[in-house]
Amino acid sequence: MIALLMVGHFAFPQTIEGLVIDQIDESPLIGANLKIPYLNLQTVADQEGKFKFDKVPPGTYIMTASFVGFKPLQQKNIWVKNGKVTFVTFELEQSSRELDEVTIQSSSIEQVSSIQITEEKTNRLAGTYFDPARLATTSANATVTNDQNNAISVRGLPPSLNSWRIEGLEIVNPNHLTGAGIFNDQPAGTSGGVNILSAQVLDQSQFLYGHMNSNYTNASAGVFDMKMRNGYSGDHQFTAQASFIGFDLSAEGPLTSKQKASYLVNYRYSFTGLLANMGVDFGGEKIGFQDLSATVNLPLKKGADLKFFTFGGVSFNDFEHKTLEESEIEKDRKDIFYDGKMGAVGAVYDQPIGKKTVFTLKSAYSRSFDERKESFYDDTNLQDSLFNTRFEYEILANRIKLFHHLGNHSLEYGQTVNLYTRKENLLTSYSIRNFFKHEYYSTFLTWNWNIFKNFDLELGSSYNTLRYDRSERTQNKNESWVEPRIKADYKINKISFSIGTGIYNSTLTPGFLTINDNFQRAFNSNYRATSRSFSSIGYNLDRLAFSLEAFNYNYFDQDFKSNGVSFKANYTTPLIYSNVEATLFKAERISKDIYPYDIEQSYSFLLGKKWNYDNSRTLSINTRGIYQGGMYPEASNGFYRNNIETQDRLTPYVRLDLRIQWIRHRPKATTSWSLDIQNVTNRKNEAFEYLDSFTNQKETQYQLGMIPILAYRVEF
């Protein structure tokens, strides 16, 4: 899916600057050809590989770069704004065939089984709120399980099987308010109310849910593959935004006037947190969060590059019990105080070795802390019981990798070493403390072979080992396994075919827990063995593109599977954008008659249009629609309940979102007003059912109603 919502010519032309370099040694490609097809603009790279486009009107564009002896490259969603220089880097891959320069035809659809995550898309599409996970739900393949959080079910798989990566390294759950929308309000392992990583700090990120090469180990469902972008090294640029979600401040620029080193920093403080500090609550609840993200990029000698990154946030959600007369449900008789913290820090070092090899070393440490205190009050307003939980989770992720370009072959191999630590405490009428520590080792290799001009073969495998500490060895043995994978791609004219299969495994996340009636927690550190098969066909015209994919997931160890088909169609003109998707599947757990995420069908559409006025103003309207089959009420986000067992589904999930944006292009700044309305029709979508101890009957918990978000944004 490619956004090509290009605006007309404006009175305040902007500049696109960039660099074209060899992917291996980062040497400049002098004379490389750069094009913006829809503006009919073309230029070439100078002696330093640099290029520049002047008189570029604000808008969103596709750019192509090509050079003799290298594979042409296309970049999508290049967002040009008044008051800011847009910087684009093209890293071209060497080709084994001597080809004349070619211009890639603009495609209108994303790679099959992936969702591109960009700042431009989160700013344009309705109901995303700059959240990478909520952006992923614009696809029918990533379904909403409860819109109070950003948990995603990939084609009927549990959200707890998803994982998060930053710069290719596994991290703990990077979300605020991890108990939002979860049965019993217990922290989830992969989701939350708001993501700590705003899309404003991300670059070339994606959500993968289909075939993945052997570099992606310890992953069996969806993978959020996040990359933090470098700041612009030319001059200082700033962004400020105020909305009903919060206040964002962002700055980027050069560290010094003589170096190419740059920085990027983004701070966010929630609007609800500000109101909570003023004594204002929402339905008796006080909610707030704040976070900080930053990167520093240091270009070194001989093409080497060193990048540091960090991000973290804190959040809270407090609820005080009501009087007996005011109480309507079980929650009204409780005090609930939640406190969450998460942080990560890491570095990436890249060093070219000659013209054919790149050496990469990266490391990241991440930690999360979630504490929830719950007190229940009896009819005399005295504390009757308590249920307190505290979870601490740490990951130290390390990776070393070598990439070789060998003519029409490329080879990528390396080693991953991850250390996991979990501390879990429960205090009720009794106390439970658990400590788990294990090590994960993976040696991986991926071989790509361009057999013919239009035929590519990818072969890969990894050898993985999971080692437990001494406290666990009495119950678990160290485990080792192999994950072979294969994928073939064939293109002829405007038609592309792809087929792939492989074995995928992952250790269980902290969010995949079982709670029985006595609140005893059953922990399992064993990995999940999965076979996955995919086949797809795509067809691209100038403005219309579509793809059809068949898929199969089979989890050997956990007795559930999912198989089905997915269809995607996209139509784009310079001022109109549309996308329609449909996914039909059957997900089941063999040991149970019903399976909560077997919604069987999921549909989505996106439709947007822009109007330009007076060469300096733009009005855009974007709509988004979702229809999903109803979930079974047996479970909510991985927490299985024995007190409610029914064959009846919840009602289908239906939602319509609307985003209206008014943009003003000024000589040195771009300002905008936007109104984002989630669930325009205020439909009451069912979330889950539970047995309420106060009413002594089954109650239904509903998802969010209509949520209007007004925002003002300025970039300069």
C-alpha positions as CSV (number, residue, x, y, z in Angstrom):
1,M,0.0,0.0,0.0
2,I,1.6,3.3,-1.1
3,A,0.3,6.7,-0.2
4,L,0.6,9.1,-3.2
5,L,-1.6,11.9,-2.0
6,M,0.3,14.7,-3.8
7,V,-0.8,18.3,-3.5
8,G,-0.7,20.9,-6.2
9,H,1.9,23.6,-6.7
10,F,2.2,26.0,-3.8
11,A,3.6,29.5,-3.4
12,F,6.3,28.3,-1.0
13,P,8.4,25.6,-2.7
14,Q,10.5,23.3,-0.6
15,T,13.7,21.3,-0.9
16,I,14.5,17.6,-0.9
17,E,18.1,16.9,-0.1
18,G,19.7,13.4,0.0
19,L,22.6,11.0,-0.5
20,V,23.0,8.0,-2.9
21,I,25.6,5.5,-1.6
22,D,26.7,1.9,-2.0
23,Q,24.9,-0.3,0.4
24,I,28.1,-2.1,1.4
25,D,30.9,0.5,1.9
26,E,28.8,3.6,1.8
27,S,30.9,5.2,-1.0
28,P,29.1,7.9,-3.0
29,L,27.5,6.8,-6.3
30,I,28.5,9.8,-8.5
31,G,26.1,10.4,-11.3
32,A,23.3,8.3,-9.9
33,N,19.9,9.2,-11.4
34,L,17.1,10.5,-9.1
35,K,13.5,11.0,-10.1
36,I,10.2,12.2,-8.7
37,P,7.9,10.7,-11.4
38,Y,4.7,12.5,-10.6
39,L,6.4,15.9,-10.7
40,N,8.5,15.1,-13.7
41,L,11.6,16.2,-11.8
42,Q,15.0,14.6,-12.3
43,T,18.6,15.2,-11.1
44,V,21.9,13.4,-10.6
45,A,24.2,12.9,-7.6
46,D,27.3,15.0,-7.4
47,Q,30.9,14.1,-6.5
48,E,29.9,13.4,-2.9
49,G,26.8,11.4,-3.9
50,K,24.6,14.3,-2.8
51,F,21.5,15.5,-4.7
52,K,19.0,18.3,-4.3
53,F,15.5,19.0,-5.6
54,D,14.4,22.6,-5.4
55,K,10.8,24.0,-6.0
56,V,9.1,20.9,-4.6
57,P,5.6,21.7,-3.4
58,P,4.5,20.3,0.0
59,G,3.0,16.8,-0.3
60,T,3.8,13.1,-0.3
61,Y,5.8,11.6,-3.1
62,I,7.5,8.5,-4.5
63,M,11.2,8.8,-5.5
64,T,13.4,6.4,-7.4
65,A,17.2,6.1,-7.6
66,S,19.2,4.1,-10.2
67,F,22.8,3.6,-11.2
68,V,24.5,1.3,-13.7
69,G,25.6,-1.9,-11.9
70,F,23.2,-1.4,-9.0
71,K,19.6,-2.5,-8.4
72,P,17.2,0.5,-8.8
73,L,15.5,1.5,-5.5
74,Q,12.1,3.2,-4.8
75,Q,11.2,5.0,-1.6
76,K,7.6,5.7,-0.8
77,N,5.7,8.2,1.4
78,I,8.4,10.9,1.2
79,W,6.7,13.7,3.1
80,V,7.6,17.2,2.1
81,K,6.6,20.0,4.5
82,N,7.0,23.8,4.5
83,G,9.7,25.1,6.9
84,K,11.6,21.8,6.9
85,V,14.2,20.3,4.6
86,T,13.3,16.7,3.8
87,F,16.5,14.4,3.8
88,V,16.4,11.1,2.0
89,T,19.2,8.5,1.8
90,F,19.3,5.8,-0.9
91,E,21.5,2.8,-0.2
92,L,21.7,0.9,-3.5
93,E,22.5,-2.8,-3.7
94,Q,25.1,-4.0,-6.3
95,S,23.7,-6.1,-9.2
96,S,25.4,-9.0,-10.8
97,R,24.0,-8.0,-14.2
98,E,25.2,-5.1,-16.3
99,L,21.9,-3.2,-16.8
100,D,21.0,0.1,-18.3
101,E,19.6,2.6,-16.0
102,V,15.9,1.9,-15.4
103,T,13.2,3.7,-13.5
104,I,11.0,1.6,-11.3
105,Q,7.4,2.0,-12.1
106,S,5.4,3.3,-9.2
107,S,3.6,0.6,-7.3
108,S,0.4,1.1,-5.4
109,I,0.6,-1.7,-2.9
110,E,2.8,-2.7,0.0
111,Q,4.8,-5.9,0.2
112,V,2.5,-8.8,0.9
113,S,2.3,-9.8,4.6
114,S,3.6,-6.6,5.9
115,I,2.3,-3.1,7.0
116,Q,4.5,-0.1,6.5
117,I,4.7,2.2,9.5
118,T,5.5,5.9,8.7
119,E,5.0,9.2,10.3
120,E,3.1,10.4,7.2
121,K,0.6,7.5,7.4
122,T,-0.1,8.1,11.1
123,N,-0.7,11.8,10.4
124,R,-3.0,11.1,7.5
125,L,-5.1,8.0,8.4
126,A,-8.0,8.1,10.8
127,G,-7.8,6.5,14.3
128,T,-4.1,5.9,14.5
129,Y,-3.0,8.7,17.0
130,F,0.7,8.3,16.0
131,D,0.6,4.8,17.5
132,P,2.5,2.1,15.4
133,A,0.2,-0.7,16.7
134,R,-3.0,1.2,16.0
135,L,-1.7,1.9,12.5
136,A,-1.3,-1.8,11.9
137,T,-5.0,-2.4,12.5
138,T,-5.8,-0.5,9.3
139,S,-5.2,-3.9,7.7
140,A,-7.8,-6.7,7.9
141,N,-4.9,-9.1,8.7
142,A,-4.3,-7.4,12.1
143,T,-7.6,-7.4,13.9
144,V,-8.7,-5.4,16.9
145,T,-9.2,-7.5,20.1
146,N,-10.3,-4.5,22.3
147,D,-9.9,-0.9,21.1
148,Q,-9.2,0.2,24.7
149,N,-5.7,-1.1,23.9
150,N,-3.5,-1.7,20.9
151,A,-3.5,-5.5,21.1
152,I,-3.5,-7.2,17.7
153,S,-4.6,-10.7,16.7
154,V,-2.8,-11.8,13.5
155,R,-5.3,-13.9,11.5
156,G,-6.7,-15.5,14.7
157,L,-3.5,-15.9,16.6
158,P,-3.3,-14.7,20.3
159,P,-1.9,-11.2,20.7
160,S,0.6,-12.5,23.3
161,L,2.5,-14.3,20.5
162,N,3.5,-10.9,18.9
163,S,6.9,-9.4,19.7
164,W,8.6,-6.0,19.6
165,R,12.0,-5.3,18.0
166,I,14.0,-2.1,18.0
167,E,16.8,-1.9,15.4
168,G,16.4,-5.7,15.0
169,L,16.8,-6.4,18.8
170,E,14.0,-7.9,21.0
171,I,12.7,-5.6,23.7
172,V,10.1,-5.8,26.5
173,N,6.6,-4.5,25.9
174,P,7.0,-0.8,24.9
175,N,3.5,0.4,25.9
176,H,1.9,2.6,28.5
177,L,-1.0,1.3,30.6
178,T,-0.4,-2.4,29.9
179,G,-3.5,-3.5,31.7
180,A,-5.9,-1.4,29.6
181,G,-8.7,-3.4,28.1
182,I,-7.5,-6.7,29.7
183,F,-9.7,-9.0,31.7
184,N,-8.9,-8.5,35.5
185,D,-6.8,-5.5,34.4
186,Q,-3.6,-7.6,34.6
187,P,-0.6,-6.3,32.6
188,A,-0.3,-7.7,29.0
189,G,3.0,-8.9,27.5
190,T,2.7,-7.2,24.1
191,S,0.1,-4.4,24.3
192,G,-1.2,-1.4,26.2
193,G,-3.3,1.7,26.0
194,V,-0.7,3.9,24.1
195,N,2.7,3.0,22.6
196,I,5.7,4.7,24.0
197,L,7.3,5.0,20.6
198,S,5.6,7.7,18.7
199,A,5.7,7.3,14.9
200,Q,7.3,10.7,14.8
201,V,10.7,9.1,15.8
202,L,10.5,6.0,13.6
203,D,12.0,5.4,10.2
204,Q,11.3,2.6,7.7
205,S,9.5,0.5,10.3
206,Q,7.0,-2.3,9.6
207,F,4.7,-4.9,11.1
208,L,5.5,-8.3,9.7
209,Y,3.0,-11.2,9.9
210,G,3.8,-13.5,7.0
211,H,7.1,-14.9,5.7
212,M,10.2,-13.7,7.5
213,N,13.8,-14.6,6.7
214,S,16.0,-16.4,9.2
215,N,17.2,-13.2,10.8
216,Y,13.9,-13.0,12.6
217,T,14.3,-15.7,15.2
218,N,12.2,-16.1,18.4
219,A,9.1,-14.9,16.5
220,S,6.0,-17.0,15.7
221,A,3.3,-14.5,15.0
222,G,3.4,-10.7,14.2
223,V,6.7,-8.7,14.7
224,F,6.8,-5.0,15.1
225,D,10.2,-4.2,13.5
226,M,10.9,-0.7,14.7
227,K,13.8,1.5,13.6
228,M,14.5,4.9,15.1
229,R,15.3,7.6,12.5
230,N,18.4,9.8,12.6
231,G,17.9,13.6,13.0
232,Y,18.5,15.9,10.1
233,S,22.2,17.1,10.1
234,G,21.7,20.2,8.0
235,D,20.0,22.5,10.4
236,H,17.7,22.5,13.5
237,Q,14.0,21.7,13.0
238,F,11.2,21.6,15.4
239,T,7.7,20.2,15.8
240,A,5.0,20.9,18.4
241,Q,1.6,19.4,18.8
242,A,-1.2,19.9,21.3
243,S,-4.3,17.6,21.3
244,F,-6.7,15.9,23.7
245,I,-4.2,13.0,23.8
246,G,-1.3,15.1,24.9
247,F,1.4,17.5,24.2
248,D,4.3,16.6,21.9
249,L,7.6,18.5,21.4
250,S,10.2,17.3,19.0
251,A,13.6,18.7,17.9
252,E,16.3,17.5,15.6
253,G,19.5,18.8,14.0
254,P,23.3,18.7,13.8
255,L,25.3,18.2,17.0
256,T,27.9,20.7,15.7
257,S,28.2,22.9,12.7
258,K,31.2,21.1,11.3
259,Q,30.1,17.5,11.6
260,K,27.5,15.3,10.1
261,A,26.5,14.0,13.5
262,S,22.9,14.6,14.4
263,Y,20.4,14.2,17.2
264,L,16.6,13.7,17.5
265,V,14.6,14.0,20.7
266,N,10.8,13.8,21.3
267,Y,8.9,14.4,24.5
268,R,5.2,13.7,25.2
269,Y,3.0,14.5,28.2
270,S,-0.6,13.2,28.3
271,F,-3.6,15.6,28.4
272,T,-5.4,13.3,30.8
273,G,-2.3,13.3,33.1
274,L,-2.4,17.1,33.2
275,L,-6.1,17.0,34.1
276,A,-5.4,14.4,36.8
277,N,-2.8,16.7,38.4
278,M,-5.6,19.3,38.5
279,G,-7.9,16.9,40.3
280,V,-10.1,16.0,37.2
281,D,-11.0,12.4,36.6
282,F,-12.8,10.4,33.9
283,G,-15.6,8.3,35.3
284,G,-13.8,8.1,38.6
285,E,-10.5,7.2,37.0
286,K,-7.3,9.3,36.9
287,I,-5.1,8.3,33.9
288,G,-1.8,9.7,32.7
289,F,1.5,9.0,31.0
290,Q,4.6,10.7,29.7
291,D,7.6,9.5,27.6
292,L,10.9,10.5,26.0
293,S,12.7,9.2,23.0
294,A,16.1,10.2,21.6
295,T,18.7,9.1,19.0
296,V,22.3,10.3,18.3
297,N,24.0,9.4,15.1
298,L,27.8,9.6,14.7
299,P,29.2,9.0,11.2
300,L,32.8,7.7,11.6
301,K,35.8,7.3,9.3
302,K,35.9,4.7,6.4
303,G,32.1,4.6,6.1
304,A,31.5,3.4,9.7
305,D,28.5,4.6,11.6
306,L,27.6,4.6,15.3
307,K,24.1,5.2,16.5
308,F,22.8,5.5,20.1
309,F,19.1,5.3,21.0
310,T,17.0,5.4,24.2
311,F,13.3,5.7,25.0
312,G,11.2,5.2,28.1
313,G,8.0,6.2,29.8
314,V,5.9,6.1,32.9
315,S,2.1,5.8,33.3
316,F,-0.6,5.5,36.0
317,N,-4.3,4.6,36.3
318,D,-6.0,5.1,39.6
319,F,-9.6,4.3,40.6
320,E,-11.1,4.8,44.1
321,H,-14.1,2.8,45.2
322,K,-17.6,4.3,45.2
323,T,-20.1,4.2,48.1
324,L,-22.4,1.2,48.3
325,E,-25.3,3.3,47.1
326,E,-23.4,4.6,44.1
327,S,-22.0,1.1,43.1
328,E,-23.4,-0.6,40.1
329,I,-20.9,-3.3,39.3
330,E,-18.0,-5.2,41.0
331,K,-15.3,-2.7,40.0
332,D,-17.2,0.1,41.9
333,R,-16.4,-1.6,45.2
334,K,-12.6,-1.6,44.5
335,D,-9.6,0.7,44.9
336,I,-7.3,0.0,42.0
337,F,-3.9,1.8,41.6
338,Y,-1.7,1.0,38.7
339,D,1.9,2.2,38.1
340,G,3.9,1.3,35.0
341,K,7.5,2.1,33.9
342,M,9.4,1.0,30.9
343,G,12.8,2.0,29.5
344,A,15.4,0.9,26.8
345,V,18.9,2.0,25.8
346,G,21.0,0.6,23.0
347,A,23.6,1.1,20.2
348,V,24.2,0.0,16.7
349,Y,27.7,0.0,15.0
350,D,28.1,-0.6,11.3
351,Q,31.5,-1.0,9.6
352,P,32.1,-1.7,5.9
353,I,34.9,-4.2,5.1
354,G,36.0,-3.6,1.5
355,K,33.4,-3.4,-1.3
356,K,31.5,-6.6,-0.6
357,T,31.0,-6.9,3.2
358,V,29.4,-5.1,6.1
359,F,29.9,-5.9,9.8
360,T,27.2,-5.0,12.3
361,L,27.3,-5.1,16.0
362,K,24.2,-4.1,18.1
363,S,23.0,-4.3,21.7
364,A,20.0,-3.2,23.7
365,Y,18.8,-3.4,27.3
366,S,15.2,-3.0,28.1
367,R,13.2,-3.3,31.3
368,S,9.6,-2.9,32.4
369,F,7.9,-2.6,35.8
370,D,4.1,-3.0,36.3
371,E,2.5,-2.8,39.7
372,R,-1.2,-3.1,40.4
373,K,-2.8,-2.8,43.9
374,E,-6.4,-3.8,44.3
375,S,-8.5,-3.6,47.5
376,F,-12.1,-4.8,47.7
377,Y,-14.6,-3.3,50.2
378,D,-17.6,-5.0,51.8
379,D,-21.1,-3.7,52.4
380,T,-19.9,-1.9,55.6
381,N,-17.2,0.0,53.5
382,L,-14.4,-1.9,55.2
383,Q,-11.6,-3.5,53.3
384,D,-12.5,-7.1,52.8
385,S,-9.6,-8.4,50.6
386,L,-6.7,-7.4,48.4
387,F,-5.1,-8.6,45.3
388,N,-1.7,-7.0,44.5
389,T,0.6,-8.0,41.7
390,R,4.0,-6.8,40.6
391,F,5.8,-7.8,37.4
392,E,9.4,-7.0,36.4
393,Y,10.8,-8.1,33.0
394,E,14.2,-7.5,31.6
395,I,15.8,-8.3,28.2
396,L,19.5,-7.9,27.3
397,A,19.6,-8.5,23.5
398,N,22.8,-8.7,21.5
399,R,23.5,-9.4,17.9
400,I,26.5,-9.7,15.6
401,K,26.1,-10.0,11.8
402,L,28.0,-10.1,8.6
403,F,26.5,-9.3,5.1
404,H,28.4,-10.3,1.9
405,H,27.4,-9.4,-1.6
406,L,28.7,-12.1,-4.0
407,G,27.5,-11.2,-7.5
408,N,24.1,-12.6,-8.0
409,H,24.2,-14.0,-4.5
410,S,24.1,-12.4,-1.1
411,L,24.8,-14.0,2.3
412,E,23.8,-12.8,5.7
413,Y,24.7,-14.7,8.9
414,G,25.3,-14.0,12.5
415,Q,24.7,-14.8,16.2
416,T,22.0,-13.6,18.6
417,V,22.4,-13.8,22.4
418,N,19.4,-12.8,24.5
419,L,19.2,-12.9,28.3
420,Y,15.7,-12.8,29.9
421,T,14.8,-12.2,33.6
422,R,11.3,-12.2,35.0
423,K,10.2,-11.4,38.6
424,E,6.5,-11.9,39.4
425,N,4.9,-11.3,42.8
426,L,1.4,-11.9,43.9
427,L,-0.1,-10.9,47.3
428,T,-3.7,-11.9,48.3
429,S,-4.7,-14.1,51.2
430,Y,-1.4,-15.8,50.5
431,S,1.8,-14.7,48.8
432,I,3.5,-16.1,45.6
433,R,6.9,-15.1,44.3
434,N,8.4,-16.4,41.1
435,F,11.8,-15.8,39.5
436,F,12.7,-17.0,36.1
437,K,15.9,-16.5,34.1
438,H,16.9,-18.0,30.8
439,E,19.3,-17.5,27.9
440,Y,18.5,-17.7,24.2
441,Y,21.1,-18.3,21.6
442,S,20.5,-18.3,17.8
443,T,22.9,-18.8,15.0
444,F,21.3,-17.7,11.7
445,L,22.1,-17.7,8.0
446,T,20.1,-16.4,5.0
447,W,21.2,-16.9,1.4
448,N,19.6,-15.0,-1.5
449,W,20.2,-16.1,-5.1
450,N,19.0,-14.2,-8.1
451,I,18.8,-17.3,-10.4
452,F,17.3,-15.5,-13.4
453,K,16.5,-11.9,-14.1
454,N,13.0,-12.2,-12.6
455,F,13.4,-15.2,-10.3
456,D,14.8,-15.0,-6.8
457,L,15.3,-17.8,-4.2
458,E,15.8,-17.3,-0.5
459,L,17.1,-20.1,1.7
460,G,17.7,-19.8,5.4
461,S,18.1,-21.6,8.6
462,S,18.9,-21.0,12.3
463,Y,20.0,-23.2,15.1
464,N,18.5,-22.1,18.4
465,T,19.1,-23.0,22.1
466,L,17.1,-22.1,25.2
467,R,18.9,-22.5,28.5
468,Y,17.2,-22.3,31.9
469,D,18.8,-21.3,35.2
470,R,19.2,-23.8,38.0
471,S,15.8,-23.0,39.6
472,E,14.0,-24.1,36.5
473,R,16.0,-27.1,35.5
474,T,14.1,-29.3,37.9
475,Q,11.0,-28.7,35.7
476,N,12.5,-27.9,32.3
477,K,15.3,-29.2,30.3
478,N,17.5,-27.1,28.0
479,E,16.1,-27.2,24.5
480,S,17.6,-26.9,21.0
481,W,15.9,-26.8,17.6
482,V,16.4,-25.9,14.0
483,E,14.3,-23.5,11.9
484,P,14.6,-24.0,8.1
485,R,12.9,-21.5,5.8
486,I,12.5,-21.1,2.1
487,K,10.9,-18.5,-0.2
488,A,10.8,-18.1,-4.0
489,D,9.7,-15.0,-5.9
490,Y,8.9,-14.7,-9.6
491,K,8.0,-11.6,-11.6
492,I,6.7,-11.3,-15.1
493,N,5.7,-8.0,-16.5
494,K,3.3,-6.6,-13.9
495,I,2.5,-9.9,-12.2
496,S,4.4,-11.3,-9.2
497,F,4.2,-14.7,-7.6
498,S,5.6,-15.7,-4.2
499,I,5.6,-18.9,-2.2
500,G,7.3,-19.6,1.1
501,T,7.3,-22.0,4.1
502,G,9.3,-22.6,7.2
503,I,9.5,-23.3,10.9
504,Y,9.1,-20.5,13.4
505,N,9.5,-20.7,17.2
506,S,9.2,-18.3,20.1
507,T,9.5,-18.4,23.9
508,L,6.3,-17.5,25.7
509,T,5.9,-13.9,26.7
510,P,4.9,-12.8,30.2
511,G,1.4,-12.0,28.9
512,F,0.6,-15.6,28.1
513,L,-0.5,-16.7,31.5
514,T,-3.3,-18.7,32.9
515,I,-5.4,-17.6,35.9
516,N,-7.7,-20.1,37.5
517,D,-10.5,-19.4,40.0
518,N,-8.0,-19.3,43.0
519,F,-5.7,-16.9,41.2
520,Q,-2.9,-19.4,41.1
521,R,-0.7,-18.6,38.1
522,A,0.7,-21.3,35.9
523,F,3.9,-20.3,34.1
524,N,5.4,-22.1,31.1
525,S,8.7,-21.1,29.6
526,N,8.7,-23.7,26.8
527,Y,8.8,-22.4,23.2
528,R,6.1,-22.7,20.6
529,A,6.9,-24.7,17.5
530,T,5.1,-23.4,14.4
531,S,5.0,-24.3,10.7
532,R,3.9,-21.5,8.4
533,S,3.2,-21.6,4.7
534,F,2.3,-18.7,2.3
535,S,1.6,-18.3,-1.3
536,S,0.6,-15.0,-3.0
537,I,0.0,-13.4,-6.4
538,G,0.1,-9.7,-7.1
539,Y,-0.8,-7.5,-10.0
540,N,0.2,-3.9,-10.4
541,L,-1.2,-1.3,-12.9
542,D,-0.3,2.4,-12.9
543,R,-2.9,3.3,-10.3
544,L,-4.5,0.0,-9.4
545,A,-2.9,-2.9,-7.6
546,F,-4.2,-6.0,-5.9
547,S,-2.8,-9.1,-4.2
548,L,-4.2,-12.5,-3.1
549,E,-2.5,-14.6,-0.4
550,A,-3.2,-18.0,1.0
551,F,-1.7,-18.8,4.5
552,N,-1.4,-21.6,7.1
553,Y,-0.1,-21.4,10.7
554,N,0.2,-24.6,12.7
555,Y,1.3,-24.5,16.3
556,F,2.5,-28.0,17.2
557,D,3.1,-27.6,20.9
558,Q,0.0,-25.6,21.7
559,D,-2.6,-27.4,19.6
560,F,-4.0,-24.4,17.7
561,K,-3.8,-23.5,14.0
562,S,-5.1,-20.9,11.5
563,N,-5.5,-21.1,7.8
564,G,-7.3,-18.9,5.2
565,V,-7.0,-16.4,2.4
566,S,-6.4,-12.6,2.3
567,F,-7.2,-10.1,-0.5
568,K,-6.0,-6.5,-0.8
569,A,-6.8,-3.9,-3.5
570,N,-5.5,-0.3,-3.7
571,Y,-6.4,2.5,-6.0
572,T,-4.4,5.8,-6.1
573,T,-4.5,9.1,-8.0
574,P,-2.6,12.3,-7.1
575,L,-5.4,13.4,-4.8
576,I,-7.4,10.3,-4.0
577,Y,-6.3,7.3,-1.9
578,S,-8.3,4.1,-1.3
579,N,-7.5,0.6,0.0
580,V,-9.8,-2.4,0.6
581,E,-8.9,-5.6,2.4
582,A,-10.6,-8.8,3.3
583,T,-9.3,-11.8,5.3
584,L,-11.2,-15.1,5.7
585,F,-9.8,-17.8,8.0
586,K,-10.5,-20.6,10.4
587,A,-8.6,-20.5,13.7
588,E,-9.1,-23.3,16.2
589,R,-7.7,-24.9,19.3
590,I,-7.9,-28.6,19.0
591,S,-8.4,-29.3,22.7
592,K,-11.3,-26.9,23.0
593,D,-14.7,-26.7,21.3
594,I,-14.4,-22.9,20.9
595,Y,-11.4,-20.6,20.4
596,P,-11.8,-16.9,21.3
597,Y,-9.9,-15.4,18.3
598,D,-11.7,-17.4,15.6
599,I,-13.6,-14.5,14.2
600,E,-13.6,-16.1,10.8
601,Q,-13.8,-12.8,8.8
602,S,-12.3,-9.4,8.8
603,Y,-12.8,-6.5,6.4
604,S,-11.4,-3.0,6.3
605,F,-11.4,0.0,4.0
606,L,-9.5,3.3,3.7
607,L,-10.7,6.2,1.6
608,G,-9.1,9.7,1.5
609,K,-9.2,12.8,-0.7
610,K,-7.4,16.2,-0.7
611,W,-8.5,19.6,-2.0
612,N,-6.0,22.5,-2.6
613,Y,-7.0,26.1,-2.2
614,D,-5.2,29.4,-3.0
615,N,-1.9,27.6,-3.5
616,S,-1.2,27.6,0.2
617,R,-4.0,25.6,1.9
618,T,-5.1,22.0,1.9
619,L,-8.2,20.2,3.2
620,S,-8.1,16.5,3.6
621,I,-10.7,14.0,4.6
622,N,-10.0,10.4,5.4
623,T,-12.3,7.7,6.5
624,R,-11.7,4.2,7.8
625,G,-14.1,1.3,8.3
626,I,-13.7,-2.0,10.1
627,Y,-16.0,-5.1,10.2
628,Q,-14.9,-8.2,12.1
629,G,-16.7,-11.3,13.1
630,G,-17.5,-11.6,16.9
631,M,-15.0,-13.2,19.3
632,Y,-16.0,-15.9,21.7
633,P,-16.3,-14.6,25.3
634,E,-14.3,-17.4,26.8
635,A,-11.2,-15.4,27.0
636,S,-9.8,-11.9,26.7
637,N,-6.3,-11.3,25.4
638,G,-4.8,-14.6,26.6
639,F,-6.5,-14.8,30.0
640,Y,-8.7,-17.9,30.1
641,R,-11.6,-18.0,32.4
642,N,-13.5,-21.1,33.7
643,N,-16.5,-19.3,35.0
644,I,-18.0,-18.3,31.6
645,E,-18.2,-21.0,29.0
646,T,-20.6,-20.5,26.1
647,Q,-20.9,-21.3,22.4
648,D,-22.3,-17.9,21.6
649,R,-20.2,-15.3,19.9
650,L,-20.0,-11.7,20.9
651,T,-21.6,-9.4,18.4
652,P,-19.5,-8.4,15.3
653,Y,-17.0,-5.6,15.8
654,V,-18.0,-2.6,13.5
655,R,-16.3,0.8,13.6
656,L,-16.2,3.9,11.3
657,D,-13.5,6.5,11.9
658,L,-13.2,10.0,10.4
659,R,-10.2,12.4,10.1
660,I,-10.6,16.0,8.9
661,Q,-7.4,18.0,8.5
662,W,-6.8,21.7,7.5
663,I,-3.2,22.4,6.5
664,R,-1.7,25.9,6.1
665,H,1.6,26.2,4.2
666,R,3.5,29.2,5.3
667,P,7.0,30.4,4.1
668,K,8.9,28.9,7.0
669,A,6.4,26.6,8.7
670,T,3.5,24.3,8.2
671,T,0.5,24.5,10.6
672,S,-2.5,22.2,10.8
673,W,-5.8,21.7,12.6
674,S,-7.2,18.2,12.7
675,L,-10.3,16.5,14.1
676,D,-10.0,12.7,14.5
677,I,-13.2,10.9,15.5
678,Q,-13.0,7.2,16.4
679,N,-16.2,5.3,16.2
680,V,-18.3,8.0,14.6
681,T,-21.5,6.1,15.0
682,N,-20.9,5.6,18.8
683,R,-21.5,1.8,18.3
684,K,-21.4,-0.3,21.5
685,N,-18.9,-3.0,20.6
686,E,-18.8,-5.9,23.1
687,A,-15.3,-6.5,24.6
688,F,-15.9,-9.5,26.9
689,E,-18.3,-11.1,29.5
690,Y,-17.7,-11.9,33.1
691,L,-19.5,-13.1,36.2
692,D,-19.9,-10.0,38.4
693,S,-19.6,-10.7,42.2
694,F,-21.6,-7.5,43.0
695,T,-24.6,-8.1,40.7
696,N,-24.3,-11.9,40.9
697,Q,-24.9,-12.2,37.2
698,K,-23.2,-12.2,33.9
699,E,-22.1,-8.7,32.8
700,T,-20.9,-7.4,29.4
701,Q,-17.9,-5.1,29.2
702,Y,-18.0,-2.7,26.2
703,Q,-15.2,-1.2,24.1
704,L,-14.8,2.5,23.5
705,G,-17.6,4.7,22.2
706,M,-17.1,7.8,20.1
707,I,-13.8,9.5,20.8
708,P,-13.2,12.9,19.2
709,I,-9.6,14.2,19.3
710,L,-8.9,17.8,18.3
711,A,-5.2,18.6,17.5
712,Y,-3.1,21.6,16.5
713,R,0.3,21.0,15.0
714,V,3.1,23.3,13.9
715,E,6.4,22.3,12.1
716,F,9.2,24.8,11.5
